[in-house]
């Protein structure tokens, strides 16, 4: 696995596909923290959503990076499609984790908040960033060119999922009561963001349930992607 991760990292680094999303990630974060002081959890709600979007962008640029022939060779050397896909998720997940840590630590270290956040706030903020980052990676992985009629359709589908995931609260409020349960099938991005904004009002048990549900949702997405990849390589 180590050799596979090293190969994927070098292959991705040489592509330079990470430059645009990383620059796009840094810009808005530096901008919002250019003015001080900032509210703690509201700021974290924004950076968590932005981490979700950028992680999806990174995943979209990485998941189809290898040419079909090269991907086949890599899978053969990996001896397992599941191992190959798990390595890709591991690499992207590590990058997303570093971005999440940076987004949570930067405003604390450089005194950008109106107060020092407590350990529970910082801890929940970090978990929220990590979950949303990894959800972004998993969501974008499904919009591979291998499974779409064209790259433009894949991109359109991904943008639609991102928009619904982020703006789902407004959509949920417009739905009839009987249909609102269907919104639990949508990636819980807007729910985590809303929890961060209302952190002081939400009971600890409800926060734990939401984060636990989000982790299960993430695990189901990754498992479904690896299973489908194993059945349809190209």
Number of C-alpha atoms within 10 A of each C-alpha: 11 8 9 18 17 13 13 20 16 11 14 17 12 10 14 10 16 17 12 12 17 15 11 12 19 13 11 14 18 13 9 14 17 11 10 12 13 18 14 23 23 17 21 25 23 18 22 28 23 23 28 28 24 24 31 28 23 23 28 25 19 23 19 15 16 15 9 13 9 11 16 15 12 18 17 12 11 17 11 13 20 18 15 24 19 17 20 19 22 14 17 22 22 14 15 27 21 11 21 25 15 13 24 21 14 14 22 15 11 9 15 20 19 11 12 14 15 9 9 9 17 18 13 19 28 21 19 26 30 24 28 31 28 28 28 32 29 26 22 26 25 24 22 21 18 16 15 14 10 12 14 11 14 20 18 13 16 21 17 11 18 22 12 19 22 21 14 21 17 11 12 17 10 11 13 9 9 7 10 13 11 10 16 13 9 16 23 25 27 20 20 25 25 15 24 25 19 14 18 11 9 13 11 11 9 11 16 12 11 16 20 13 14 21 19 12 19 22 15 12 19 22 15 14 17 20 14 14 18 15 9 11 13 12
